[in-house]
Amino acid sequence: MNKQLYCLLVVFITLVSCTSPSKMVYLNSTGNLDSNVKFETTLQPDDQLLIIVSSENAEAASPYNLKTVAYQGNSENIIAQERNQAYIVDQDGNIEFPMLGTIKVGGLTRIETTNKIKALLKNGHISDPIVNVRLLNFKVSVLGEVAKPGVFSISGERVTLVEALALAGDLTIYGKRNSILLIREKNGVKTYEKIDITKTDFINSKNYYLSQNDVIYVEPNKTKLNSSAVGPNLTIGISALSLVVTILALTLK
């Protein structure tokens, strides 16, 4: 009887400590991958843009570049350097552009913004403008059950959910892989989406590529929630109980 009790306890502990591989492995299910999925982030209020206008006639392009002067050095040796200044997208989605005035860029992609400014410059300003637009403050936040939660700045404007999780050191063993919360704000409206990264088809979704200022929250699984509720002494208690049962089984045999 004691042996049976011991065996049942061992089986119980083993089952409690086991986790299904399907809940831990990424891209576990089979599915069709669409290689034609495309994504381009759109500009939002508070975005910082670096816009450089150039032309074969450098003097003609100069007035259309927003410049600022930075001073470096000590009081005896000061060096003045001219730098390009960032444009800030206001709450209405506009920027104030030299010579051209107010330009609506909110909701446009970087390429659409480039083409719009180029068209305005060609309209009686510069015959052969070259316009480069770059987003300076692309960042995402990763919180919850990851190894290194934080805010991550992205040098480009194209990052996937998987890459963002990799920047955060990947999920811990307590991270809920089938219910990752993505918080996104677009046109002043926040949206909340749950993503299951154990399934392959999420690669084809609109949430595979992230937008600037996206927030990713990895929920804790039941094991973490239960351990938080019961306390860290649960594992020690189970081990002690297992030891006592083992001793009793050997003694009363």
N, C-alpha and C positions, 0 to 999 in steps of 0.2 A: 504493500500500500504506500509505504514511504517512498519507495523507488518510483512508483507511478506519479506521486505528487511532485517529486523532484523533476521527472521528465516533463510533466505538464508545465511546470514553472519555466524550465529552460526553453521549451517551445514557445511559451507566451512571450518571454523576453526577446527571443529571436524575431518573432513576428512583429513586435512593437518597434524594434529597431530597424526593420527593413523598409526600404522605399522602392516603389515600382520604378524600373528603369525608364519607362515611358514618360514619367513625370520629371525626369532629370536630363534626358538627352535632347539636345536641340535638333530641330528639323527631323524629327523621328518618323513622321508619317510620310507616305509617298504622295506625290501630287505633281501637277504640270507647272513648270516654271516658264514664265513669259519673259523672254529676253528683250522684248520691245517696250517694257515698262520704262517710262521716262518721267523725270521729275525736275522741276526748276522752282526754287524758292522765290516767293514774291516779296517785294519791299513793304515794310511796315513802319508805323510811327516809331521814332527814336532810333531808327537805323542810322548808322554812320557810313557815308559813302565817300570814297575817294574817286573824283572824276577829273581826268586829265584830257585836255583838248590840245591836239597838236596838228600841224599842217606843214607843207613844204615851205610856206612863208611863216617862220616862227614868230615874227613881229605881229602878224595878223592874228595869230592864235593866242598870244599872250594875254590880252584883256579878258579872255573867257576862262582863265584859270584863277581859282580862289587861292590867293597866296597869303602867307604869314611869315614873319621874320622871327627866328629863334636866335637867342644870344647864348654863346658858350664861352667859358674861360673865366679868369679872375679879373679883378679890377684893373690890372695892368695890361692884360692881353685878352681883349674881348673880340670874339669872332662872330660876325652876323651871318647867318645862313637863311636863305629863303627856302621855305618849304610849302608844299601843297597842303591846304587846309581841308578838313573833312566837312562835308555837307551833312546836316542833321535833318532827317525827315520829320516834319512837324506832325501834330495830331490830326491834321486834315490830309496828310499824305503828300505835302508839298515841300519843295526845296526852293531856296532863293538863289538863282543862278546869275552870275555876272553878265550884264548886258541883255540877257534874255528875260530876266524877271522871274516870276513865279512859274514853276513847272510842276505839274501833277505827276508823281511817280509811284504813289502808294498803290499797291495791287498789281504793279507791273513786275515782270522778271528783269533780271539784270540786262539781258539782251534787248528786251523791249525798251528799257530805259535808254540804252545806248543808241538804238535806232531813232527814238523820239528826239533826243538831243541833237543827233546828227542831222535829222531832217530840219529842225529849227535853225541850226547853224547854216545849212545850205540855202535857207530862204533869205538871201540878200546879205549874209554875213561872211561866211567862208565857203569858197567853192569846193575845196577838197578836205573837209575836216576828218580827223581821225580821233575817235572818242573811246576812251577806256574807262569803264566803270567797275569799281571793286567794292564789295561789302566788307567793312572793317571789323564789325563787332558781332560776327556769327558765333553764337555760343549755345550750349545745351547744358541742362542740369540733370544729374543722375542721383537719385536718393533711394534710401531703403536698404534692402538686403544685397548690397554689393560690397566688394572688398575695399574700394576707395571712393566713397560718395563725394560729389563736389560739382563745381561749375567748370566746364571745359570749353576753352576757346578753340575754334576751328579755323585753320588758316584759309581754307577755301569756302565753298558754299554748298558742298555736297557731302553729307555724312549719313550713314545708315544707322538704324537702331542697333544692329549688331556691333558696329564700330564704336558707337557711344558706350555700350556695355563693356566693350573691351578696354576703352579708355578708363573706365571705372574699376578695372581689375576683375571683371566678370562677376557673375552672381555667386553668392555664398551657397552652401548646401541647404540653407534655410530659405532661399529665394523661391518664390512661387513662379515657376517658369511659364505656366499656362494662363497667367492673369497679370500681365504687366500693364500698368496704367500709364497712358500717354496723355499729358495735358498740353493743349495747343491753343494759342490765341490767334484769331484771324479776323481782321476788321472789327476789333473790339469785342469779339464774342469768343468765349472760352469753350472748347470742346473736350470731352473726356472719352477716350477709347481704351478698351481692354484688348491686349494683344497676346496671342498664344504662340510663343516662339518654339514650341515643341512640334508645331505643324509647318510643313514646307510652304503651304500656300500663303503664309503671311508675307512672303517675299514679293508677291504680286499685288499687295495691298497698297493703298495710298499712304500708309503709315510706315512703310519700310524705310523711306528716305525722310529725314527729319528737317524741320524748319528751324530758323533761328529762334531762340528763346524757348524751345520745347522743354518740357519737364517730364522726366521719366521716373516713375516710382515703382520699385520692385516690392511687392507685398511679401510679408513673411508667411511661410507655410504653417500647417497645423502643428508640426513638431515644435517650431519656435514659439508659437502662441501658447501651446500647452506648457512648455518649459518655463515660459515667462509667468504663467498663472500659478503653477505649482511651486516653482522655485528651483534654483540650481542644485538643491540637495536631493532631487528626485533620483538622479543617476546613482548617487552614493547610497541612497536608501535601498534601491533595487539590488545593488551589488552586495550590500550587507545582508539583505534578506536571502539572496542566493547562497551566500556563504553559510548562513545559519542552517538553511535547508540541507546543504551538502553535508555539514557536520552531523546533523541529526540523522540523515540517511545512512551515513557510515557508522554512527554509534549504535543505532537501533537495528542494524542489519543482522 
